[in-house]
Amino acid sequence: MKSTQNTGRQIAIFLLLLIAAGSLWNRKRTGDWDQTAELFLEKLLQEISPQTAGLRAQKAFDPNYVEEVIGNATAPVIKLKDSTAHNLATQIHNAWGFWNDDEEAVNSAFRSMKDHVQVAQVAAAYEAHYRVSLLEKLKDRLDAPELQEVLDIVRDLPPYRTKNS
């Protein structure tokens, strides 16, 4: 009997979440979108499908993400100075050793970033300077648990911050 109650409860929660997600999706479609809605939808997706939560973080590695956010934000978006993005890209690149990589230096660089926009800025700086995608380089140099740690750091960041928040 208990498993039937749990299944019913899970279905009810799923339906409520589906309705909320539909409402949020409509807000995004109509342009009435804000950072709170973005965070809620992101957390919702993590709850529904935790095994793909790391994939959601990968969007932050898209160098075009910054312009996408700026185009959708209702207030000025906080960005890194270009020199800071370049310095963080260099810190990550310098962590790659001939015999051994400094994973803590990589993690430290990502922990210093405040949101997905900053990750995207660093990814763009990395690609511009080293002519390779930062995400592809991370996949190449880090083993699965190390890569997951980076993705977890990025996943837990907010999508962006605004000067009015």
Buried (B, 14 or more C-beta within 10 A) or exposed (E): EEEEEEEEEEEEEEEEBEEBBEEBEEBBEEEEBBBEBBEBBBEBBBEBEEEEBBEBBBBBBBBEBBEBBEEBBEEEBBBBEEEBBBBBBBBBBEBBEEEEBBBEBBBBBBEEBBBBBBBBBBBBBBBEEBEEBBBEBBEEBBEEEBBBBBBBBBBEBBBBBBEEE
